[in-house]
Amino acid sequence: MSEIRNERRRFTRVNIDLPAEVHQGGSVWKQRLIDLSLGGAATDQPDVWDAQYNEPFTLIIHVTDDQQLELHAYLQQVENGRLGFTVQHVDRENIEPLRDLLAQHIDDIAILEEEMSRLDSA
């Protein structure tokens, strides 16, 4: 099944372990980023998880002490202590930091550039 899931993915996911916060309404959950792509992200699942699954989330990824990345997403999967999000929107000020972060973890930058062009045309 994971092969089928990978075939349906439009963007390469890379394993990145960074602190993250998941925001929804007035709730904030402190989590760890597991992986990231141009189209999605996965985090660990907190012990107390009482989110509204059909409402949007804001993911704040702490790249460095003074740099964070903000992504707007919907929850797509809850499985084995892992939350899978589909990124619905990346603000202009966050697209380059997202690209730069992914570039640090992708072996073939040409793949990232090709995926960025698909993102622009979507």
C-alpha positions as CSV (number, residue, x, y, z in Angstrom):
1,M,0.0,0.0,0.0
2,S,2.8,2.4,0.7
3,E,4.0,2.0,-2.9
4,I,0.6,3.0,-4.2
5,R,0.6,6.0,-1.8
6,N,4.0,7.1,-3.0
7,E,2.8,6.9,-6.6
8,R,-0.1,9.2,-5.9
9,R,2.2,11.8,-4.2
10,R,3.0,14.8,-6.3
11,F,5.9,15.9,-4.2
12,T,8.9,14.3,-2.6
13,R,8.8,13.9,1.2
14,V,11.9,14.3,3.2
15,N,12.5,13.2,6.8
16,I,13.1,16.3,8.9
17,D,13.0,16.4,12.7
18,L,12.2,19.9,13.9
19,P,10.0,21.3,16.6
20,A,6.6,22.3,15.4
21,E,3.4,23.7,16.7
22,V,-0.1,22.8,15.4
23,H,-2.6,25.6,15.8
24,Q,-6.4,25.4,15.5
25,G,-8.6,28.1,16.9
26,G,-7.3,28.8,20.4
27,S,-5.6,25.4,20.7
28,V,-1.9,24.8,20.3
29,W,-0.2,21.5,20.3
30,K,3.6,21.3,20.6
31,Q,4.9,18.5,18.4
32,R,7.8,17.2,16.3
33,L,7.9,17.4,12.5
34,I,8.5,14.0,11.0
35,D,8.6,14.7,7.3
36,L,7.8,17.5,4.9
37,S,7.1,18.2,1.2
38,L,5.8,21.0,-0.9
39,G,2.3,19.5,-0.5
40,G,2.2,18.0,3.0
41,A,3.7,17.4,6.4
42,A,3.6,14.8,9.1
43,T,4.1,15.3,12.8
44,D,3.9,13.1,15.8
45,Q,0.6,12.9,17.6
46,P,0.4,14.5,21.0
47,D,-1.0,12.6,24.0
48,V,-4.0,14.8,24.3
49,W,-5.4,15.4,20.8
50,D,-8.8,17.0,20.7
51,A,-8.8,18.8,17.4
52,Q,-11.7,19.4,15.0
53,Y,-10.6,17.2,12.1
54,N,-12.7,19.0,9.4
55,E,-11.3,22.5,10.3
56,P,-8.1,24.0,9.0
57,F,-4.8,24.0,10.9
58,T,-1.8,26.3,10.9
59,L,1.6,24.5,11.2
60,I,4.4,26.5,12.7
61,I,7.8,24.8,12.0
62,H,10.7,26.1,14.0
63,V,13.6,26.0,11.5
64,T,16.0,27.9,13.7
65,D,15.7,29.9,16.9
66,D,14.8,33.0,14.9
67,Q,13.2,31.5,11.8
68,Q,9.9,29.7,11.5
69,L,7.8,28.5,8.6
70,E,4.0,28.8,8.6
71,L,1.9,26.4,6.6
72,H,-1.9,26.2,6.3
73,A,-3.1,22.6,6.2
74,Y,-5.9,20.1,6.7
75,L,-5.6,16.9,8.6
76,Q,-5.7,13.9,6.2
77,Q,-4.5,11.0,8.3
78,V,-4.2,9.9,11.9
79,E,-2.2,6.6,12.1
80,N,0.2,5.0,14.5
81,G,0.9,8.1,16.5
82,R,1.4,10.2,13.4
83,L,-0.6,13.0,11.9
84,G,-0.5,13.6,8.2
85,F,-1.5,17.0,6.8
86,T,-2.1,18.3,3.3
87,V,-0.8,21.8,2.8
88,Q,-3.5,23.9,1.3
89,H,-1.7,27.2,1.1
90,V,1.8,28.6,1.5
91,D,2.1,32.4,1.8
92,R,4.5,34.3,-0.4
93,E,6.8,34.9,2.5
94,N,7.0,31.2,3.4
95,I,7.5,29.6,-0.1
96,E,11.2,30.4,-0.3
97,P,12.0,29.3,3.3
98,L,10.1,26.1,2.5
99,R,12.1,25.5,-0.7
100,D,15.3,26.3,1.1
101,L,14.5,23.8,3.9
102,L,13.6,21.1,1.5
103,A,16.8,21.8,-0.6
104,Q,18.9,21.1,2.4
105,H,17.5,17.5,2.6
106,I,16.9,16.5,-1.0
107,D,19.8,14.8,-2.8
108,D,18.7,15.9,-6.3
109,I,17.9,19.6,-6.5
110,A,16.6,19.2,-10.0
111,I,13.7,17.1,-8.6
112,L,12.8,20.0,-6.2
113,E,13.0,22.5,-9.0
114,E,10.7,20.4,-11.1
115,E,8.2,20.1,-8.2
116,M,8.4,23.8,-7.6
117,S,7.4,24.4,-11.2
118,R,4.4,22.0,-10.8
119,L,3.4,24.0,-7.7
120,D,3.5,27.2,-9.6
121,S,1.2,25.8,-12.4
122,A,-1.3,24.3,-9.9
